[in-house]
Amino acid sequence: MGRILVGTASWTDKTLLSSGWYPPEARTAEDRLRYYASQFPLVEVDATYYAPPAERTARLWAERTPPGFVFNVKAFSLLTGHPTRPGSLYKNLRDKVPDKRNVYLKDVPEDVENEVWDRFLSALQPLHDAGKLGLLLFQFPVWFPPGDRNRERILRVRDRCAPMPICVEFRNAAWMDDEHRDATLAFMSGHRIPYVGVDMPQGHRSSMPPVLAATGDAAVVRFHGHSERWDSTDVRERFGYLYTEAEMRSWAPRIRDLADRVETTYVVFNNCCADHSQRNATRFTDLLAS
């Protein structure tokens, strides 16, 4: 069996900070990251979706965590075709994009796109150099359907990021419907790109079925919870869910089976409300070890 790393999708959420999960002495950002890294071997950085990171920040992450600790990093929204606030771009690029609430990749000049790519990846170099960068998570939106054009887009993303490895999460269920599932997994396997399996509410426009697949050297499973308010614009309502013991027990053998087929399996609890994800990640680690 390959190694299984379990962690959460954040260590700085405001509701987590007020939940009492951190000890009283963990007062600073450095204290909290050091404490988090003493509890889990993995964290997913989601803040990089909303604004690209600074190289200094990535260097501090590497310095403040022990050997073997791993960061998975979510790609900046512009790079996955999501709406992006111009104010989240680097300051010297903001006057080069349309003056509107949100811009998309199609709105951005090629030289701006290239600079965003270069600076985003360069900022993560300290993590990569330290051996602490796991995977770059590219979560594509519901308007990213299966087809040759989008498969080519995935390959361009993979090549652009190399040697930093990527993984791909879809939010358009057609990639995994009866007509396209085999072709999707064959494409991902043929190019050794890890497919991100998800557990999430069903019946919504962005819902993906809970398919697990070993399509690369690593595998990823993200647990989004089963909130009844998945369509809410309030992220606390969308992800406000605590997995039950029975739910986690049902998932443990599936994760072990997946880990038998890859070198590393990344398990991320993204039900980030209060300390729900930390509590679930701790218990799930125990279940995998039992």
Summary of the structure (lengths in Angstrom):
residues: 290
radius of gyration: 18.4
end to end distance: 14.4
largest distance: 55.7
contacts: 912
relative contact order: 0.15
helix: 43%
strand: 16%
